Amino acid sequence: MAKSINLKPFREFLQSESLGGAILIVCVIISLIIANSSLGAAFESFLSIDLGFNTESVHLKYPILLWINDGLMAIFFLLVGLEIKRELVEGELSSFKKAALPIFAALGGVIAPATIYFILNKNTETAAGWGIPMATDIAFALAVITMLGKKVPSSLKIFLAALAIVDDLMAILVIAVFYSSDLHYVYLLYAGGIFGMLLLMNRLGVKNLVAYVIPGLFIWYFIHHSGVHATIAGVLTAFAIPTNSTADESPLEKLEHILVNPVNFVIMPLFALANTNIRFVPEMLDGLTTSLGLGIILGLVIGKPLGITILSWLTVKMRISVKPAGAGWIHIVGVGMLGGIGFTMSVFIALLSFPGAELILSEAKFSILTGSVLSGILGYLLLNQVSRK
């Protein structure tokens, strides 16, 4: 008799992401308070302290902020990669019929916001930020939809989670292709060789997690020095770790279980604390109406629900996919609005888009915060209103 699929990791993922989203909100508020108090300058100085060591052949001394954004975020991307692979093997992305709706919805939710931003910022100094409104923050989005409890179908929560996972995969590809520069191919070859070794170990049936994690650290080091953003190392390592489609716990599920709480309750809050320290100045309000601010806000608030809803509708009408059980089109619109909560990944892409441009980066962060809050409120109100009817 065939063994049933193990759904426990996905339930734990949903629960942890939801609570993690609530903690993220608290950390965002704390970071904003610090940035706009007398502690702001001291906090920035603390983040610029160098940690690590340098030798003639190894360079591992970086500011604390870089360790958070390139080091700890690689662990976040490792968890995202594990989630993506698990869903491809045994979950919501394991068959074309299951995967079609969230995949096409995520594609629409990437194309529409990027297009809106590109139109508004074409041939300007902020044109490089077109990837900012593409991303959906899994933790925040699931935190909001979970607040609705049983007012929305459980299938809708799974649809949102799967959509956000696919969205993350697309964001990862965008970062790798468009936000990497000055490539050093020797380092890439080293990283590729280690990745190939991990894939071979997978094929040979090696299941010891240490045998994958330690080489993964070397992949991170070589990719970091190659010019490609180091967080991609987390995804590559995740894709090499073995899993299965049975109820037996695989190495992938074991590592995911180990990482999910540290990522959601330590790493993401640290990222929020370090990167939301926006010092409010009067010019920021004017920044909301610039091409940069409008591109981000309209991309998140209008582009996300528009792209997600249109491509979802098209795939259902073409019988490529089906709507989530118990959900209507107004629910899909509401999920699309929650997809506009792009905080964590959007800030991350903004950091890559405008390195060293402090004023532009601050305006981008403030616009992301504004667009994400608006999207969260509108999505919650719409889904809550629909449940009453």
C-alpha positions as CSV (number, residue, x, y, z in Angstrom):
1,M,0.0,0.0,0.0
2,A,1.4,3.4,-1.0
3,K,2.4,5.7,1.8
4,S,0.6,9.0,2.2
5,I,2.3,12.3,1.5
6,N,3.6,14.0,4.6
7,L,1.8,17.4,5.0
8,K,3.2,18.2,8.4
9,P,6.1,20.3,7.1
10,F,3.7,22.5,5.1
11,R,1.4,23.1,8.1
12,E,4.5,24.0,10.2
13,F,5.6,26.3,7.5
14,L,2.3,28.1,7.4
15,Q,2.1,28.5,11.2
16,S,5.7,29.6,11.5
17,E,5.5,32.1,8.6
18,S,2.3,33.7,10.1
19,L,3.8,34.2,13.6
20,G,7.1,35.3,12.0
21,G,5.1,38.0,10.1
22,A,3.8,39.4,13.3
23,I,7.3,39.5,14.8
24,L,8.5,41.2,11.6
25,I,5.9,44.0,12.0
26,V,7.2,44.6,15.6
27,C,10.8,44.7,14.4
28,V,9.9,47.2,11.6
29,I,8.3,49.5,14.1
30,I,11.3,49.2,16.5
31,S,13.7,49.9,13.6
32,L,11.8,53.0,12.6
33,I,11.7,54.3,16.2
34,I,15.5,53.8,16.6
35,A,16.2,55.5,13.3
36,N,14.2,58.5,14.3
37,S,15.6,58.8,17.8
38,S,19.0,59.9,19.3
39,L,20.1,56.2,18.9
40,G,19.9,56.4,15.1
41,A,23.5,57.4,14.4
42,A,24.9,54.9,17.0
43,F,22.9,52.1,15.4
44,E,24.2,52.9,11.9
45,S,27.8,52.9,13.4
46,F,27.2,49.6,15.0
47,L,26.0,48.1,11.7
48,S,29.2,49.3,10.0
49,I,31.6,47.5,12.4
50,D,33.7,44.9,10.6
51,L,33.6,41.3,11.7
52,G,35.7,38.4,10.5
53,F,39.3,38.0,9.3
54,N,41.5,38.5,6.3
55,T,44.5,36.5,5.1
56,E,46.5,36.5,1.9
57,S,44.2,34.0,0.3
58,V,40.9,34.3,2.2
59,H,38.9,37.5,2.6
60,L,36.1,37.2,5.2
61,K,36.0,40.6,7.0
62,Y,32.9,42.5,6.3
63,P,30.5,45.0,8.1
64,I,27.8,43.6,10.3
65,L,25.2,44.9,7.8
66,L,26.8,42.9,5.0
67,W,26.9,39.7,7.1
68,I,23.2,40.1,7.6
69,N,22.3,40.9,4.0
70,D,24.7,38.5,2.3
71,G,25.3,35.9,5.0
72,L,22.2,35.4,7.1
73,M,20.0,36.1,4.0
74,A,21.7,33.2,2.3
75,I,20.2,31.0,5.0
76,F,16.8,32.5,4.3
77,F,17.2,31.7,0.7
78,L,18.3,28.2,1.6
79,L,15.0,27.7,3.4
80,V,13.1,29.2,0.5
81,G,14.9,26.8,-1.9
82,L,14.0,23.9,0.4
83,E,10.3,25.0,0.4
84,I,10.3,25.3,-3.4
85,K,11.9,21.9,-4.0
86,R,9.5,20.2,-1.5
87,E,6.5,21.7,-3.2
88,L,7.8,20.6,-6.6
89,V,8.3,17.0,-5.4
90,E,5.2,16.5,-3.1
91,G,3.2,19.6,-2.6
92,E,1.2,22.3,-4.3
93,L,3.6,22.4,-7.3
94,S,4.0,18.6,-7.7
95,S,1.8,18.3,-10.8
96,F,1.0,20.7,-13.7
97,K,-2.6,21.0,-12.8
98,K,-1.7,21.8,-9.2
99,A,1.1,24.2,-10.1
100,A,-0.5,26.0,-13.0
101,L,-2.6,28.5,-11.1
102,P,0.0,29.7,-8.6
103,I,2.7,29.7,-11.3
104,F,0.8,31.7,-13.8
105,A,-0.6,34.0,-11.0
106,A,2.9,34.6,-9.8
107,L,4.1,35.3,-13.3
108,G,1.3,37.9,-13.7
109,G,2.2,39.3,-10.3
110,V,5.8,39.8,-11.5
111,I,5.2,41.2,-15.0
112,A,2.5,43.8,-14.2
113,P,4.3,45.6,-11.4
114,A,7.6,45.6,-13.2
115,T,5.9,47.0,-16.3
116,I,4.2,49.8,-14.3
117,Y,7.5,50.7,-12.7
118,F,9.4,50.5,-16.0
119,I,6.9,52.8,-17.8
120,L,7.1,55.4,-15.0
121,N,10.9,55.3,-14.6
122,K,12.2,54.7,-18.1
123,N,15.4,56.7,-18.9
124,T,15.7,58.0,-15.3
125,E,18.3,57.5,-12.6
126,T,15.9,55.1,-10.8
127,A,15.3,52.8,-13.8
128,A,17.3,50.0,-12.2
129,G,14.7,49.5,-9.5
130,W,12.2,47.8,-11.8
131,G,12.5,44.6,-9.8
132,I,11.5,46.2,-6.5
133,P,7.6,45.9,-6.8
134,M,7.8,42.3,-8.2
135,A,8.3,40.5,-4.9
136,T,5.8,39.2,-2.3
137,D,6.7,38.8,1.3
138,I,5.6,35.4,2.4
139,A,5.7,36.0,6.1
140,F,3.7,39.3,6.0
141,A,1.2,38.1,3.5
142,L,0.5,34.9,5.4
143,A,0.3,36.8,8.7
144,V,-2.5,39.0,7.3
145,I,-4.5,36.1,5.7
146,T,-4.1,34.1,8.9
147,M,-5.7,37.0,10.9
148,L,-8.9,36.2,9.0
149,G,-9.0,32.7,10.4
150,K,-11.9,30.6,9.1
151,K,-13.4,33.6,7.2
152,V,-11.4,32.5,4.1
153,P,-11.2,29.0,2.6
154,S,-8.0,27.1,3.7
155,S,-7.4,26.4,0.1
156,L,-6.9,30.1,-0.4
157,K,-4.1,30.2,2.2
158,I,-2.3,27.3,0.4
159,F,-2.8,29.2,-2.9
160,L,-1.2,32.3,-1.4
161,A,1.7,30.4,0.1
162,A,2.4,28.5,-3.2
163,L,2.1,31.8,-5.2
164,A,4.6,33.5,-2.8
165,I,7.0,30.6,-3.1
166,V,6.9,30.7,-6.9
167,D,7.2,34.5,-6.7
168,D,10.4,34.1,-4.6
169,L,11.9,31.7,-7.2
170,M,11.3,34.3,-9.9
171,A,12.8,37.0,-7.7
172,I,15.9,34.8,-7.1
173,L,16.3,34.4,-10.9
174,V,15.9,38.1,-11.4
175,I,18.6,38.8,-8.8
176,A,21.0,36.3,-10.3
177,V,20.5,37.5,-13.9
178,F,20.0,41.3,-13.5
179,Y,21.4,42.3,-10.2
180,S,24.9,40.8,-10.4
181,S,27.9,42.5,-11.9
182,D,31.7,42.2,-12.5
183,L,31.5,38.5,-12.9
184,H,34.7,36.4,-12.0
185,Y,34.2,33.2,-13.9
186,V,36.9,31.2,-12.1
187,Y,35.0,31.6,-8.8
188,L,31.8,30.6,-10.6
189,L,33.5,27.5,-11.9
190,Y,34.6,26.6,-8.4
191,A,31.1,27.0,-7.1
192,G,29.7,25.1,-10.1
193,G,32.1,22.2,-9.5
194,I,31.0,21.9,-5.8
195,F,27.3,22.1,-6.8
196,G,27.9,19.3,-9.4
197,M,29.5,17.2,-6.6
198,L,26.5,17.8,-4.4
199,L,24.1,16.7,-7.2
200,L,26.3,13.5,-7.7
201,M,26.1,12.8,-3.9
202,N,22.3,13.1,-4.2
203,R,22.2,10.6,-7.0
204,L,24.5,8.2,-5.1
205,G,22.1,8.3,-2.1
206,V,24.1,10.3,0.4
207,K,21.7,11.5,3.1
208,N,24.0,13.0,5.7
209,L,23.1,16.7,5.9
210,V,26.6,17.8,7.0
211,A,27.9,16.4,3.7
212,Y,25.7,19.0,1.9
213,V,25.9,22.0,4.4
214,I,29.7,22.3,4.6
215,P,30.3,22.3,0.8
216,G,27.4,24.8,0.7
217,L,29.5,27.2,2.8
218,F,32.2,27.0,0.2
219,I,29.6,27.6,-2.6
220,W,28.6,30.7,-0.7
221,Y,32.2,31.9,-0.4
222,F,33.0,31.4,-4.1
223,I,29.7,32.9,-5.3
224,H,30.2,35.9,-3.0
225,H,33.5,36.6,-4.7
226,S,32.3,35.9,-8.2
227,G,30.0,38.9,-8.5
228,V,26.8,37.0,-8.4
229,H,24.8,37.8,-5.2
230,A,25.9,35.3,-2.5
231,T,22.3,34.5,-1.4
232,I,22.0,32.3,-4.6
233,A,24.3,29.8,-2.9
234,G,21.5,29.0,-0.5
235,V,19.1,28.0,-3.3
236,L,21.7,25.9,-5.1
237,T,22.5,24.0,-1.9
238,A,18.8,23.5,-1.2
239,F,18.2,22.0,-4.7
240,A,20.9,19.5,-4.2
241,I,19.6,18.1,-0.9
242,P,17.6,14.9,-1.3
243,T,13.9,14.6,-0.5
244,N,11.1,12.1,-1.2
245,S,7.3,12.0,-1.8
246,T,6.5,9.7,1.1
247,A,5.5,10.2,4.7
248,D,9.1,9.4,5.8
249,E,11.1,12.4,6.8
250,S,13.7,13.2,4.2
251,P,17.0,15.1,4.7
252,L,15.4,18.1,3.1
253,E,12.4,18.1,5.4
254,K,14.7,17.6,8.4
255,L,16.8,20.6,7.5
256,E,13.7,22.6,6.8
257,H,12.4,21.7,10.2
258,I,15.7,22.9,11.8
259,L,15.8,26.2,9.9
260,V,12.2,27.4,9.8
261,N,12.1,28.9,13.3
262,P,15.6,30.4,13.3
263,V,14.9,32.0,10.0
264,N,11.4,33.4,10.8
265,F,12.2,34.4,14.4
266,V,15.8,35.5,14.2
267,I,17.2,36.0,10.7
268,M,14.2,37.9,9.2
269,P,13.7,40.1,12.3
270,L,17.4,41.0,12.2
271,F,17.1,41.8,8.5
272,A,14.1,44.1,9.3
273,L,15.9,45.8,12.2
274,A,19.0,46.4,10.1
275,N,17.3,47.6,6.9
276,T,14.1,49.4,7.9
277,N,16.0,52.1,9.8
278,I,14.5,54.9,7.7
279,R,15.1,58.4,9.1
280,F,12.0,60.4,8.2
281,V,12.6,63.8,6.5
282,P,10.0,66.0,4.9
283,E,11.3,65.3,1.5
284,M,10.2,61.7,1.8
285,L,6.6,62.6,1.4
286,D,7.4,64.4,-1.8
287,G,9.3,61.2,-2.8
288,L,6.0,59.3,-2.8
289,T,4.9,61.2,-5.9
290,T,8.1,60.9,-7.8
291,S,8.5,58.3,-10.6
292,L,10.4,56.1,-8.1
293,G,7.7,56.3,-5.4
294,L,4.7,56.0,-7.8
295,G,6.4,53.1,-9.6
296,I,6.8,51.2,-6.4
297,I,3.5,52.0,-4.8
298,L,1.4,51.6,-8.0
299,G,3.3,48.4,-8.8
300,L,2.5,46.9,-5.4
301,V,-1.0,48.2,-4.9
302,I,-2.4,48.0,-8.4
303,G,0.1,45.9,-10.5
304,K,0.2,42.9,-8.2
305,P,-3.6,42.3,-7.9
306,L,-4.1,43.1,-11.6
307,G,-1.4,40.7,-12.8
308,I,-2.4,37.9,-10.4
309,T,-6.1,38.2,-11.2
310,I,-5.8,38.5,-15.0
311,L,-3.5,35.5,-15.5
312,S,-5.4,33.4,-13.0
313,W,-8.7,34.2,-14.9
314,L,-7.1,33.3,-18.2
315,T,-5.7,30.0,-17.1
316,V,-9.0,28.9,-15.5
317,K,-11.0,30.0,-18.6
318,M,-8.5,28.1,-20.8
319,R,-9.0,25.1,-18.4
320,I,-5.3,25.0,-17.7
321,S,-6.0,25.3,-14.0
322,V,-8.8,25.4,-11.5
323,K,-9.7,27.9,-8.8
324,P,-8.9,27.0,-5.1
325,A,-11.8,25.0,-3.6
326,G,-14.5,27.3,-2.1
327,A,-13.0,30.5,-3.5
328,G,-14.5,33.0,-5.9
329,W,-12.9,35.6,-8.1
330,I,-13.2,38.2,-5.5
331,H,-11.1,36.0,-3.2
332,I,-8.4,35.9,-5.9
333,V,-8.5,39.7,-6.1
334,G,-8.0,39.8,-2.3
335,V,-5.1,37.4,-2.5
336,G,-3.6,39.5,-5.3
337,M,-3.8,42.6,-3.0
338,L,-2.0,40.6,-0.2
339,G,0.6,39.7,-2.9
340,G,1.4,43.5,-3.0
341,I,3.0,43.1,0.5
342,G,6.5,43.1,-0.8
343,F,8.4,44.3,2.2
344,T,11.4,42.0,2.8
345,M,12.3,41.0,-0.7
346,S,11.5,44.4,-2.1
347,V,13.8,46.1,0.3
348,F,16.5,43.5,-0.5
349,I,16.2,44.3,-4.3
350,A,16.2,48.0,-3.5
351,L,19.6,47.6,-1.7
352,L,20.9,45.9,-4.9
353,S,19.4,48.5,-7.2
354,F,20.7,51.6,-5.5
355,P,24.0,50.8,-3.7
356,G,25.5,53.9,-2.1
357,A,22.5,56.2,-3.1
358,E,21.3,56.9,0.4
359,L,18.5,59.4,-0.4
360,I,17.1,57.3,-3.2
361,L,17.3,54.1,-1.1
362,S,15.5,55.8,1.8
363,E,12.8,57.0,-0.6
364,A,12.5,53.5,-2.0
365,K,12.2,51.9,1.4
366,F,9.5,54.5,2.5
367,S,7.6,53.8,-0.7
368,I,7.9,50.0,-0.2
369,L,6.6,50.4,3.4
370,T,3.7,52.6,2.1
371,G,2.7,50.3,-0.7
372,S,3.0,47.2,1.4
373,V,0.9,48.7,4.2
374,L,-1.8,49.8,1.8
375,S,-1.8,46.4,0.1
376,G,-2.2,44.6,3.4
377,I,-5.0,46.8,4.6
378,L,-6.9,46.7,1.3
379,G,-6.5,42.9,1.0
380,Y,-7.6,42.3,4.6
381,L,-10.7,44.6,4.3
382,L,-11.8,43.1,1.0
383,L,-11.5,39.4,2.1
384,N,-13.1,40.3,5.5
385,Q,-16.0,42.0,3.7
386,V,-16.5,39.0,1.3
387,S,-16.6,36.6,4.3
388,R,-19.5,38.7,5.8
389,K,-21.5,38.4,2.6
